[in-house]
Amino acid sequence: MAITAAGVPYVLLALLAGITLPHTVEGTPLIVDASLCALAAVWMLSFRTLNPAWRQRGRHMAVFVAGLIVITGVLAVTDGWFGFFTAVGFGYSRTLLRWPRQLAGAAGCAVAGAISQTSGTQSSLFFHVLIFVFALAIDLFLLCSLMWLLWNRDEQIAQHQRSLAELSEANERLQATIAENETLHQRLIAQAREAGIADERQRMAREIHDTLAQGLTGIVTQLQAAEQAANGVLEAGWRRHVTAAIQVARESLTEARRSVHALRPEPLETAMLTEALSGVAERWSALNGIPAQVTTTGTVRPVQPEIEFALLRAAQEALANVAKHACATRVGLTVSYMDSEVALDVRDDGVGFDPQAPGRECFGLVAMRERIESLAGTLQVESEPGGGTAISACVPTVSALAES
């Protein structure tokens, strides 16, 4: 039958009692040694085996270990064989006591061990004491050193376990953070995708408005004029309007294709902003029969493509609004090159409108404002009924943005 670790002290005590009691030293009553062995067994049974909850009580365990060492020392006086039982006291000192009480338990075991080692010495009192002191010194050094080494190892193991626990906790936090970051990353990707889709929709909406819508409006205007000319049997006028409508349709189709592919407008492919505006104004005047003059102030210089693109679209939108709503007799476009800005002003002498009236800012003006403000620029609209309209768009150049 296997012996558990808790039963080892009882087995060792019984073995030592079986060895020593039949050979009790003369003058020592058998009943004393038997009683001491029984007391040791009862002591362990009462304090440790039958009351496991007491193992968590420091004072109870200190009394238990001290009492067991005293009993062992008394037994060692009668028979040196009981010195082996100090191993039990040493083991209990290590497992049941806290540091530095463990050293006190080791010292007590050293005293009991020295007693057992010198109990059978046949010499004078002086030599007996001298041998006892020598044995005690060696036992104290060995047992206390061993106790310190064991305690130090336990501390290292505990520290290692704490480090592992902290590392495990840090890993769990890291995994949680990674999972959270992954969730945020996926959310940001989704938001970026949605924002990209929304921006592309806005871009296409602006491009369609600036190209197809304006072109189709011009086509409708020319066809209506052609219909009127046909009703009046004016063949020359009819052909002129039809030709103009075909030209506008072709230009609109070309611009639509370029918009789909996010290309620069055709007027800016081979010319700078001022020249491109002059061409746009000339074609618009020929189409609508309204004089449009382009004026340039400042030193003409290359600017960023996106600035040219935004100002050209703003001019096209402004001219389209003049053709549809202003009933103007002349239009003036002014491009101003300043040190850190480029500005476009479009003025007409038409009927004007109230900019503060609800719903007067149409999609064209909204798209124009979005284009300009996306480049950190500003758009201002000045008008009043009967006083014409002035639209001013001002965009800072890249060098100005870098200096700010």
C-alpha positions as CSV (number, residue, x, y, z in Angstrom):
1,M,0.0,0.0,0.0
2,A,1.5,3.3,-1.0
3,I,2.4,5.8,1.7
4,T,1.4,9.4,1.1
5,A,3.7,12.3,1.9
6,A,1.5,13.2,4.9
7,G,2.1,9.8,6.4
8,V,5.9,9.8,6.1
9,P,6.5,11.5,9.5
10,Y,4.3,8.9,11.3
11,V,6.1,6.0,9.5
12,L,9.5,7.5,10.4
13,L,8.5,8.0,14.0
14,A,7.2,4.5,14.3
15,L,10.4,3.1,12.7
16,L,12.6,5.0,15.1
17,A,10.5,3.9,18.0
18,G,10.7,0.3,16.9
19,I,14.5,0.5,16.7
20,T,15.2,2.4,19.9
21,L,12.6,1.4,22.4
22,P,13.7,-2.3,22.8
23,H,17.3,-0.9,23.4
24,T,16.4,1.8,25.9
25,V,19.4,3.2,27.7
26,E,19.7,1.9,31.2
27,G,18.1,4.2,33.7
28,T,15.6,5.6,31.2
29,P,12.2,4.2,31.8
30,L,10.6,2.7,28.7
31,I,7.4,4.5,29.5
32,V,9.1,7.9,29.1
33,D,10.3,7.2,25.6
34,A,7.0,5.6,24.6
35,S,5.1,8.6,26.0
36,L,7.3,11.0,24.1
37,C,6.8,9.1,20.9
38,A,3.1,9.1,21.4
39,L,3.2,12.8,22.3
40,A,5.0,13.5,19.0
41,A,2.4,11.6,17.1
42,V,-0.5,13.2,18.8
43,W,1.1,16.6,18.4
44,M,1.4,16.2,14.6
45,L,-2.1,14.7,14.4
46,S,-3.7,17.5,16.4
47,F,-2.0,20.5,14.8
48,R,-1.6,19.4,11.2
49,T,-3.5,16.3,10.2
50,L,-6.8,16.8,11.8
51,N,-6.9,20.6,11.4
52,P,-5.7,21.5,7.9
53,A,-7.2,25.0,8.3
54,W,-4.5,25.8,10.9
55,R,-1.8,25.5,8.3
56,Q,-2.8,29.0,7.2
57,R,-2.4,30.4,10.7
58,G,1.2,31.5,11.3
59,R,1.2,31.5,15.1
60,H,-0.4,28.0,15.3
61,M,2.2,26.6,13.0
62,A,5.1,28.4,14.9
63,V,3.9,26.7,18.1
64,F,3.5,23.4,16.3
65,V,7.0,23.4,14.8
66,A,8.6,24.7,18.1
67,G,6.9,22.0,20.1
68,L,7.8,19.2,17.7
69,I,11.5,20.3,17.8
70,V,11.5,20.3,21.6
71,I,10.0,16.8,21.7
72,T,12.6,15.7,19.1
73,G,15.4,17.2,21.2
74,V,14.2,15.4,24.4
75,L,13.9,12.1,22.5
76,A,17.5,12.7,21.1
77,V,18.8,13.0,24.7
78,T,17.6,9.5,25.4
79,D,18.6,8.0,22.1
80,G,20.7,9.5,19.3
81,W,18.7,7.6,16.7
82,F,15.9,10.2,17.1
83,G,18.2,12.8,15.5
84,F,16.9,11.5,12.2
85,F,13.5,12.9,13.2
86,T,14.9,16.4,12.9
87,A,14.4,16.0,9.2
88,V,10.7,16.1,9.9
89,G,11.0,19.3,11.9
90,F,13.2,20.8,9.1
91,G,10.6,20.0,6.5
92,Y,7.7,21.4,8.5
93,S,9.8,24.6,9.2
94,R,10.3,25.1,5.5
95,T,6.7,24.4,4.4
96,L,4.7,25.8,7.3
97,L,6.7,28.8,8.4
98,R,7.3,32.1,6.7
99,W,10.7,33.7,6.2
100,P,12.6,34.5,8.5
101,R,10.9,32.1,10.9
102,Q,12.2,29.3,8.7
103,L,15.7,30.1,9.9
104,A,14.6,29.8,13.5
105,G,13.1,26.4,12.7
106,A,16.4,25.4,11.0
107,A,18.4,26.6,14.1
108,G,16.1,24.6,16.4
109,C,16.6,21.5,14.3
110,A,20.4,22.1,14.4
111,V,20.3,22.1,18.2
112,A,18.2,18.9,18.3
113,G,20.7,17.4,15.8
114,A,23.7,18.4,17.8
115,I,22.1,16.8,20.9
116,S,21.5,13.6,19.1
117,Q,25.1,13.6,17.8
118,T,26.6,14.0,21.2
119,S,24.2,12.1,23.4
120,G,26.3,8.9,23.5
121,T,29.7,10.6,24.1
122,Q,31.6,9.1,27.0
123,S,34.0,11.9,28.1
124,S,34.4,14.7,30.6
125,L,31.9,17.5,30.8
126,F,34.4,19.9,29.2
127,F,35.0,17.7,26.2
128,H,31.3,16.9,25.9
129,V,30.4,20.6,25.8
130,L,33.2,21.3,23.4
131,I,32.1,18.5,21.0
132,F,28.5,19.7,21.3
133,V,29.4,23.3,20.4
134,F,31.5,22.1,17.5
135,A,28.6,19.9,16.2
136,L,26.1,22.7,16.8
137,A,28.2,25.1,14.8
138,I,28.4,22.7,11.9
139,D,24.7,21.9,12.0
140,L,23.7,25.5,12.3
141,F,25.8,26.4,9.2
142,L,24.6,23.5,7.2
143,L,20.9,23.6,8.0
144,C,20.6,27.4,8.0
145,S,22.5,27.5,4.7
146,L,20.3,24.8,3.2
147,M,17.2,26.6,4.4
148,W,18.4,29.9,2.9
149,L,19.1,28.1,-0.4
150,L,15.7,26.5,-0.5
151,W,14.0,29.8,0.4
152,N,16.0,31.6,-2.3
153,R,15.0,29.0,-4.8
154,D,11.4,29.3,-3.8
155,E,11.6,33.1,-4.2
156,Q,13.1,32.7,-7.6
157,I,10.4,30.3,-8.6
158,A,7.7,32.6,-7.3
159,Q,9.3,35.5,-9.1
160,H,9.4,33.5,-12.3
161,Q,5.7,32.5,-11.9
162,R,4.8,36.2,-11.2
163,S,6.8,37.2,-14.3
164,L,5.0,34.5,-16.3
165,A,1.6,35.7,-15.0
166,E,2.4,39.3,-15.8
167,L,3.7,38.2,-19.3
168,S,0.5,36.2,-19.8
169,E,-1.6,39.2,-18.7
170,A,0.4,41.5,-21.0
171,N,-0.1,39.0,-23.9
172,E,-3.8,38.9,-23.2
173,R,-3.9,42.7,-23.2
174,L,-1.9,42.8,-26.4
175,Q,-4.2,40.3,-28.0
176,A,-7.2,42.4,-26.9
177,T,-5.5,45.5,-28.3
178,I,-4.7,43.8,-31.5
179,A,-8.2,42.6,-31.9
180,E,-9.5,46.1,-31.1
181,N,-7.1,47.6,-33.6
182,E,-8.1,45.1,-36.2
183,T,-11.7,46.1,-35.6
184,L,-10.9,49.8,-35.8
185,H,-8.8,49.1,-38.9
186,Q,-11.7,47.3,-40.6
187,R,-14.0,50.1,-39.6
188,L,-11.6,52.7,-41.0
189,I,-11.3,50.8,-44.2
190,A,-15.0,50.7,-44.5
191,Q,-15.3,54.4,-43.7
192,A,-12.5,55.2,-46.2
193,R,-14.3,53.1,-48.8
194,E,-17.6,54.8,-48.2
195,A,-15.9,58.2,-48.2
196,G,-14.1,57.3,-51.4
197,I,-17.4,56.3,-53.0
198,A,-19.1,59.5,-51.8
199,D,-16.2,61.6,-53.1
200,E,-16.3,59.9,-56.4
201,R,-20.1,60.4,-56.6
202,Q,-19.6,64.1,-55.8
203,R,-16.9,64.3,-58.4
204,M,-19.0,62.6,-61.1
205,A,-22.0,64.7,-60.1
206,R,-19.9,67.9,-60.5
207,E,-18.4,66.7,-63.8
208,I,-21.7,65.7,-65.2
209,H,-23.2,69.0,-64.3
210,D,-20.2,70.9,-65.6
211,T,-20.0,69.0,-68.9
212,L,-23.1,67.0,-69.9
213,A,-25.7,69.3,-68.2
214,Q,-24.3,72.5,-69.6
215,G,-23.7,70.9,-73.0
216,L,-27.2,69.5,-73.2
217,T,-28.6,72.8,-72.1
218,G,-26.7,74.5,-75.0
219,I,-27.9,71.8,-77.4
220,V,-31.5,72.4,-76.4
221,T,-31.1,76.1,-76.8
222,Q,-29.7,75.8,-80.3
223,L,-32.3,73.3,-81.4
224,Q,-35.1,75.5,-80.1
225,A,-33.5,78.4,-82.1
226,A,-33.2,76.1,-85.1
227,E,-36.9,75.2,-84.7
228,Q,-37.9,78.8,-84.7
229,A,-35.7,79.5,-87.7
230,A,-37.2,76.6,-89.5
231,N,-40.7,77.9,-88.8
232,G,-39.7,81.2,-90.2
233,V,-38.2,79.5,-93.2
234,L,-34.8,81.0,-92.4
235,E,-32.5,78.3,-93.9
236,A,-29.2,80.0,-93.1
237,G,-30.2,80.6,-89.4
238,W,-31.5,77.1,-89.2
239,R,-28.3,75.5,-90.4
240,R,-26.2,77.8,-88.1
241,H,-28.1,76.6,-85.0
242,V,-28.0,73.0,-86.0
243,T,-24.3,73.2,-86.7
244,A,-23.8,74.9,-83.3
245,A,-25.9,72.1,-81.6
246,I,-23.8,69.4,-83.2
247,Q,-20.6,71.1,-82.1
248,V,-21.8,71.5,-78.5
249,A,-22.9,67.8,-78.5
250,R,-19.5,66.7,-79.7
251,E,-17.7,68.9,-77.1
252,S,-20.0,67.6,-74.4
253,L,-19.4,64.0,-75.4
254,T,-15.6,64.6,-75.3
255,E,-15.7,66.2,-71.9
256,A,-18.0,63.4,-70.6
257,R,-15.4,60.8,-71.6
258,R,-12.6,62.8,-70.0
259,S,-14.6,63.2,-66.8
260,V,-15.2,59.4,-66.6
261,H,-11.5,58.9,-66.9
262,A,-10.7,61.7,-64.4
263,L,-8.6,63.6,-67.1
264,R,-7.9,67.3,-67.3
265,P,-10.4,69.3,-69.3
266,E,-9.3,69.5,-73.0
267,P,-8.8,73.3,-72.9
268,L,-6.1,72.9,-70.3
269,E,-4.2,70.1,-72.1
270,T,-2.4,72.4,-74.5
271,A,-2.8,75.9,-72.9
272,M,-2.4,77.8,-69.7
273,L,-5.4,79.0,-67.6
274,T,-5.7,82.4,-69.3
275,E,-5.6,81.0,-72.8
276,A,-8.0,78.2,-71.9
277,L,-10.5,80.7,-70.4
278,S,-10.2,82.9,-73.6
279,G,-11.1,79.8,-75.7
280,V,-14.0,78.9,-73.5
281,A,-15.3,82.5,-73.5
282,E,-15.0,82.8,-77.3
283,R,-16.9,79.6,-77.9
284,W,-19.6,80.6,-75.3
285,S,-20.0,84.0,-77.0
286,A,-20.4,82.4,-80.4
287,L,-22.9,80.0,-79.0
288,N,-25.0,82.5,-77.0
289,G,-24.4,85.7,-78.9
290,I,-23.3,87.6,-75.8
291,P,-19.9,89.3,-75.8
292,A,-17.4,87.9,-73.2
293,Q,-14.1,89.5,-72.5
294,V,-11.2,87.9,-70.7
295,T,-8.7,90.2,-68.8
296,T,-5.5,89.2,-67.1
297,T,-3.8,91.1,-64.3
298,G,-0.5,90.4,-62.7
299,T,2.3,88.2,-64.0
300,V,1.0,85.1,-65.7
301,R,2.8,82.0,-64.3
302,P,2.1,78.3,-64.1
303,V,0.0,77.2,-61.2
304,Q,-1.0,73.8,-59.9
305,P,-3.2,71.7,-62.2
306,E,-5.9,71.3,-59.7
307,I,-6.2,75.1,-59.3
308,E,-6.5,75.6,-63.0
309,F,-9.1,72.8,-63.2
310,A,-11.2,74.3,-60.4
311,L,-11.1,77.9,-61.8
312,L,-11.9,76.7,-65.3
313,R,-14.9,74.8,-64.1
314,A,-16.0,77.8,-62.0
315,A,-15.8,80.0,-65.1
316,Q,-17.8,77.5,-67.2
317,E,-20.5,77.2,-64.5
318,A,-20.7,81.0,-64.1
319,L,-21.1,81.4,-67.9
320,A,-23.7,78.7,-68.0
321,N,-25.7,80.5,-65.3
322,V,-25.4,83.8,-67.2
323,A,-26.8,82.1,-70.4
324,K,-29.7,80.5,-68.5
325,H,-30.7,83.2,-66.1
326,A,-29.0,86.6,-66.4
327,C,-30.4,88.0,-69.7
328,A,-27.1,89.9,-69.8
329,T,-25.7,91.9,-72.7
330,R,-22.0,91.5,-71.8
331,V,-19.8,89.5,-69.5
332,G,-16.3,90.1,-68.2
333,L,-13.8,87.5,-66.9
334,T,-10.8,88.6,-65.0
335,V,-7.9,86.4,-63.9
336,S,-5.6,87.9,-61.3
337,Y,-2.2,86.5,-60.5
338,M,-1.1,87.7,-57.1
339,D,2.0,86.8,-55.0
340,S,0.3,83.9,-53.1
341,E,-3.1,83.6,-54.7
342,V,-4.9,83.2,-58.1
343,A,-8.3,84.8,-58.4
344,L,-11.1,84.6,-61.0
345,D,-13.9,87.2,-61.2
346,V,-16.9,86.8,-63.5
347,R,-19.2,89.8,-63.8
348,D,-22.3,90.3,-65.9
349,D,-24.9,93.1,-66.4
350,G,-27.9,90.9,-66.2
351,V,-31.0,90.9,-64.1
352,G,-29.3,89.7,-60.9
353,F,-30.9,88.0,-58.0
354,D,-31.1,88.0,-54.2
355,P,-28.3,85.6,-52.9
356,Q,-30.0,85.5,-49.5
357,A,-33.3,84.2,-50.8
358,P,-34.0,80.6,-49.8
359,G,-33.1,78.0,-52.5
360,R,-31.3,80.5,-54.7
361,E,-27.9,78.7,-54.5
362,C,-28.4,75.9,-57.1
363,F,-26.3,72.7,-57.4
364,G,-23.9,74.5,-59.8
365,L,-23.0,77.1,-57.2
366,V,-22.8,74.4,-54.5
367,A,-20.4,72.3,-56.7
368,M,-18.4,75.4,-57.5
369,R,-18.0,76.3,-53.8
370,E,-17.0,72.7,-52.9
371,R,-14.3,72.7,-55.6
372,I,-12.8,76.0,-54.4
373,E,-13.0,75.3,-50.7
374,S,-11.4,71.8,-51.2
375,L,-8.3,73.8,-52.3
376,A,-8.5,76.0,-49.2
377,G,-10.0,78.8,-51.3
378,T,-13.0,81.1,-51.0
379,L,-16.0,81.8,-53.2
380,Q,-18.1,84.9,-53.0
381,V,-21.3,85.8,-54.8
382,E,-22.5,89.4,-55.0
383,S,-25.7,90.2,-56.7
384,E,-28.9,92.2,-56.4
385,P,-32.1,92.3,-58.5
386,G,-31.4,94.5,-61.5
387,G,-27.8,95.0,-60.6
388,G,-26.1,92.1,-62.3
389,T,-24.0,89.4,-60.7
390,A,-20.3,89.1,-59.7
391,I,-18.7,85.8,-58.7
392,S,-15.2,85.8,-57.2
393,A,-13.1,82.7,-56.6
394,C,-9.8,83.0,-54.9
395,V,-7.4,80.0,-54.4
396,P,-4.0,80.1,-52.6
397,T,-1.0,78.5,-54.3
398,V,1.0,75.7,-52.9
399,S,3.9,78.0,-51.9
400,A,1.5,80.1,-49.8
401,L,0.1,77.0,-48.1
402,A,3.6,75.8,-47.3
403,E,4.6,79.2,-45.8
404,S,1.5,79.2,-43.6
